[in-house]
Amino acid sequence: MIWLAYYLHAFNASPRPRRTVVRVKLVPAKSDEVRRHLELIDVVGMGFELPPQARSAFTADFVAPVAMNVAMVSSHQHHFGTRVTIRPVVGGVEQDAVYENRRWSEPPLRWLDPPVRLAAGDRLRVHCEWHNRSDETLRFGPSATDEMCNLNGYFFRDVEVPPEARTGVGGELIPVE
């Protein structure tokens, strides 16, 4: 539920304050219909700087801390974002992209069938591109006047773990030199 609440955005282009109402209806699944419990992937890239009036790119890795099966991936950028790709790096070999997004708003969720299998230490390589049309240098930040390069998704483990052990993974993307 935390993930859902975090990713509900509203943009008010009006000079007047507006109130946004979001209604969420949760419907419990029948226990005999649940095949896997998904855990969250929520990783952010922070090590970038976007010069004014320029195109820029940033490539960074999410390193799998445990063996996992990645079932869904998505991205998040702000309004200068022009493209995001996600490529698995399995056994040190970079694979074809499993995700590409060319619009910063309302990024698609890509359900992977079959899921991408990552051993502990394998990676998801995230490549973000921007066109900074402003006169300011931009960096990572939560404001609409900042930028972001985020990897979001869901994974499941090979073996079910108790609910209190389903912690998900978060943190910072590691820049690729």
N, C-alpha and C positions, 0 to 999 in steps of 0.2 A: 504494500500500500504506500510506503514511503516513496518508492520510485514513481508511482502514478502521480502523487501529489507534487513531486518535484518538477515533473515535466509538463504540467498544465500551464500554458502561457497565454497571456492576453496582451494584445498590443493596442494601445489607444492613440490613434493619430490625431485625435481631436484636442484642442486646447482646454476643453472642459473635462473635469474628472468624470469617470464613468465607473459604474459598478459591474463587476463580472460575477456571474453565478455559474458554478459548475456542479452538476448533479452526477453522481456515480452510483450505479446500481450493481452491487456485488451479489452474484448468484453462486452459492457453494456447489462445487462439483460433487457428484456421487463418488464415494471412495472407490468403488469397483471400476470406475471409468478413468481414474488417474493412472497414467502409465509412468510418468516421470515428474518430479518436482523441479521446477526451474529456479535457478538462482541468478541474481542480477550481476551484470558487468557494467560498471560505471567508472570510466577512466578518462581523465582530462589531460590535454597537452597544454603545458604552461610555458615552455621554453622557446617562444617565438616572438619576433618583433616585426611589425609590418610598416615599412617606411611610407611616408605620404606619397600619394599619386603614383603608386607602383603596384605591380603584380608580385606576389610572394608565395612561397610554398614552404611547408614544414612536414617532415616525415619523422615518425616516432613509433615505437613498439610498445604493445602490451605484452608482457611476459606471463604466460600461464603459470600460476603458482602451484597448481595441482593438475592432474590429468582431468580433462574436461571435454565435453561434447558441446560445441557452440551451436545452438539451435536458432538464434536470431541475432542480427546485427543492425545497427543504425548509427547515425551520426548526428552531430549538433554543431552548428556554426551560427554566427550572427550575420547581419545583412551585407557584409563585404565578402562573405564566403561564396566561392564559385564552383568548388568541386571537392569531393571527398572520395577516396578509394580505400578499400580494406582488402589486404592480401594475407593469407596464412603463410607463415614461414615454418615449415615442418621439417624437422631433422636438419635444419640449417639451409633448406632449399626454399626459396620464395616461389609461391604458387600463383596461379592466375587469380585475378580479383574475384572476390565473392560478393562485393558490394561497390556500387558507384552511385554517387548522388551529385547532381549539378544544380540543385536549388537549395538555398540556405533555409528557406521557410518550409515547414511541414515535411521534414525529411522522411523518406519511406522507411518502413520496417521491412527487412528482408529475412524471411523465414528460410532456413537452409535445410534442404531435403535432398540428400542426407545431411545430418549435422557435420560440421567440421571437427574432426578429432584432433585435439592438441594434447601431447604429453606434457608433463611438467617441464618448463623451460622452452617449449615451442612458443611461437609468437603470432600475434596479429599485427601487421604493419599498417599503420594509418597514415595516409598522405592527404594533407589539407592544402587547398589553394585559395587565395584571396585576391581581390582587386581593391586596394585601399584607395578610394576616390576622394578621401578627405585630405585636409592639409595637416593632419596630426599623425604622429607615430602611434600605432595601435599595438596593444599587448593583450594577453589573457586577462579576462575580467568578467564579472557577472552582469554588468550593465549593457544595455543595448548599444552604448557608445564604445564598448570594448569588443573584443573578438574571442572566439572559442574554437577549439579543435577537440571534440569529444567523441569517444567510442562508447556506445551503449549497446546492450544486448542481454541475452539470457543464455545460460548453459545448464547442463545437467551432468551429474557425476555418473561414473560407471556403477557404483553401488549406492543405494539410498542411504542417507544419513538422517539422524533424528532432526526434527525441526530446529532445535537450538544450535545445531552444527551447520545449518544452511546460512552461511554468513554472506555469500556473494563475494565479489572482488571489486575493489575500487583502488583509487590512487592516481598516480601521475604516469603518463606515457613517457617512455625513455627515448629522448631524441636519437635518431640514427645519424651518425657522423658521416 
